Amino acid sequence: MGILEEISEFLQKGKANEVKALVQKAIDEGMDAKTILEEGLMAGMNVVGIKFKNNQVYVPEVLIAARAMNAGIALLRPLLVKEGVKAKGKVILGTVKGDLHDIGKNLVKMMMEGKGLEVIDLGTDVPADKFIAMAKEHNANIIACSALLTTTMTEMKNVVEKAKESGIRDKVVIMIGGAPVTDNYCKSIGADIYRPDAATAAEAALEVCGK
């Protein structure tokens, strides 16, 4: 088994120390950071994403795998910058105003990062204006909003409205998700994409950024 397969295997098991040691070893052996990232870390996270989608693993396993991925990425980040590896796209992510739930949002972040996207995470209880301001500042491809309460879902409509008001609506794709959210709701408020889980949300985001 090659070192990249080993990185992927250990990442899937959530063994952060092993992942870190192997990433360092690959760097020391002169492997380029982009290859380590894509064929080691992201390949492993991809498997986790597929298993999560098929209910073969659950939230705790995903969180542990993501921690292992982040340990590896921390070593690669300065090298990726040096190699001039650009993120495949930028996503502004947050849970909408009035809502403090973040497990789903954090899963989405990890899955998106696992696909090579740069995620600017605004946390929870994020007002519509902040989503828009940050999308402008970072020249983002996507605004991704999460809500877990039916009462806070309406805030997603505000994000769409504010994007129109500020003149960035045609420049940014608005994705929404969360337990009470549906595809019909997405269409009714004029958002662009709804996905039922973190893994498919990350796939959709990558597709948007590839266009």
C-alpha positions in Angstrom: 0.0 0.0 0.0 1.4 3.4 -1.0 1.6 6.3 1.4 -1.4 8.1 -0.1 -3.6 5.1 0.4 -2.3 4.9 3.9 -3.2 8.5 4.6 -6.7 7.9 3.2 -7.2 4.7 5.3 -6.1 6.3 8.5 -8.2 9.4 7.8 -11.3 7.2 7.3 -10.6 5.7 10.8 -10.1 9.1 12.3 -6.5 8.6 13.4 -5.3 12.2 13.4 -1.8 11.5 14.7 -1.1 8.8 12.1 -2.4 11.0 9.3 -0.2 13.9 10.5 2.9 11.7 10.6 2.2 10.2 7.2 1.5 13.6 5.6 4.8 14.9 7.1 6.6 11.8 5.7 5.1 12.4 2.3 6.3 16.0 2.4 9.8 14.9 3.5 9.9 12.5 0.6 9.3 15.4 -1.7 5.8 14.7 -2.8 3.9 17.8 -3.8 1.3 19.2 -1.4 -1.5 19.2 -4.0 -1.1 15.4 -4.6 -1.0 14.7 -0.9 -4.2 16.8 -0.4 -6.2 15.4 -3.4 -5.1 11.7 -3.5 -4.6 11.3 0.3 -6.8 13.5 2.4 -9.6 14.4 0.0 -9.7 10.8 -1.3 -10.3 9.6 2.3 -12.8 12.2 3.1 -14.7 11.3 -0.1 -15.1 7.7 1.1 -16.4 9.0 4.4 -18.8 11.2 2.5 -20.2 8.3 0.5 -20.5 6.1 3.6 -22.3 8.9 5.5 -24.7 9.4 2.6 -25.5 5.6 2.7 -25.9 5.6 6.5 -22.8 3.3 6.9 -21.2 5.9 9.2 -22.7 8.6 11.4 -22.0 12.1 12.6 -19.4 11.2 15.2 -17.3 9.2 12.7 -17.5 12.0 10.2 -16.4 14.6 12.8 -13.4 12.4 13.9 -12.4 11.8 10.2 -12.6 15.6 9.6 -10.4 16.2 12.6 -7.8 13.9 11.1 -8.2 15.7 7.7 -7.6 19.1 9.3 -4.5 17.8 11.1 -3.1 16.9 7.7 -4.2 20.1 6.0 -2.6 22.2 8.7 0.8 20.9 7.5 0.0 21.3 3.9 -1.5 24.8 4.0 1.8 26.8 3.8 3.0 24.5 1.0 -0.2 24.8 -1.0 0.1 28.6 -0.9 3.7 28.3 -2.1 2.7 26.0 -4.9 0.0 28.5 -5.8 -2.8 25.9 -5.4 -6.0 27.9 -5.5 -9.2 26.7 -3.8 -11.7 25.4 -6.3 -14.2 27.9 -5.1 -15.3 30.0 -2.1 -18.3 29.4 0.1 -19.8 31.7 2.8 -21.4 29.3 5.3 -23.6 30.0 8.4 -26.6 29.1 10.4 -29.2 31.9 10.0 -30.2 34.5 12.5 -32.1 33.2 15.5 -30.8 29.7 15.1 -27.9 28.3 17.2 -27.6 24.8 15.7 -24.3 24.0 14.2 -23.7 20.3 13.9 -25.2 20.1 10.4 -23.4 23.2 9.3 -20.1 21.9 10.6 -20.6 18.7 8.6 -21.3 20.7 5.5 -18.1 22.7 6.1 -16.0 19.5 6.4 -17.5 17.9 3.4 -17.0 21.0 1.3 -13.4 21.4 2.5 -12.9 17.8 1.7 -13.8 18.7 -1.9 -11.1 21.4 -2.0 -13.4 24.4 -1.5 -12.5 27.3 0.7 -15.2 27.7 3.4 -15.6 31.0 5.3 -17.7 29.9 8.3 -19.7 32.7 9.9 -20.9 30.4 12.7 -24.5 30.5 14.0 -27.2 33.3 14.4 -25.9 35.0 11.3 -28.0 38.0 10.0 -28.8 38.2 6.3 -26.7 41.4 5.9 -23.6 39.6 7.2 -23.9 36.8 4.6 -24.1 39.4 1.9 -21.2 41.6 3.2 -18.9 38.6 3.5 -19.9 37.2 0.1 -18.9 40.6 -1.4 -15.7 40.9 0.6 -14.5 37.4 -0.4 -16.0 37.4 -3.9 -17.7 34.1 -3.0 -19.2 31.7 -5.5 -21.8 30.4 -3.0 -23.8 31.5 0.1 -24.8 28.5 2.1 -27.5 28.9 4.8 -28.5 26.3 7.4 -31.6 26.3 9.6 -32.9 23.7 12.0 -36.0 25.5 13.3 -39.1 26.2 11.2 -39.3 29.6 12.8 -35.8 30.6 11.5 -36.3 29.3 7.9 -37.9 32.6 6.9 -34.6 34.3 7.5 -33.3 32.4 4.4 -35.8 34.4 2.3 -34.2 37.6 3.7 -30.8 36.4 2.5 -32.2 36.0 -1.0 -33.9 39.4 -0.9 -30.8 41.2 0.5 -28.7 39.6 -2.2 -31.0 41.1 -4.8 -31.0 44.5 -3.1 -27.2 44.6 -2.9 -26.8 43.7 -6.6 -24.9 40.5 -6.1 -27.8 38.0 -6.7 -26.6 37.1 -10.2 -23.0 36.6 -9.0 -23.7 34.2 -6.2 -25.5 30.9 -5.9 -27.6 30.6 -2.7 -27.8 27.1 -1.2 -30.0 26.2 1.7 -30.4 23.2 4.0 -31.4 21.9 7.4 -34.0 19.5 8.8 -37.2 21.5 8.1 -36.1 22.8 4.7 -37.4 21.2 1.5 -36.8 21.6 -2.2 -40.3 23.3 -2.6 -39.3 25.8 0.1 -36.1 26.5 -1.8 -38.0 27.3 -5.0 -40.6 29.3 -3.2 -38.1 31.8 -1.7 -36.0 32.0 -4.9 -32.9 30.2 -3.6 -30.9 28.1 -6.1 -30.0 24.8 -4.5 -31.4 22.6 -1.7 -29.7 19.3 -0.7 -30.9 16.9 2.1 -27.4 16.1 3.5 -23.9 17.4 3.9 -22.3 15.0 1.3 -24.6 15.9 -1.5 -24.4 19.6 -0.6 -20.7 19.4 -1.0 -21.0 17.7 -4.4 -23.5 20.4 -5.6 -21.2 23.1 -4.4 -18.2 21.7 -6.2 -20.3 21.4 -9.4 -21.3 25.1 -9.1 -17.7 26.2 -8.7 -16.5 24.1 -11.6 -18.8 25.9 -14.0 
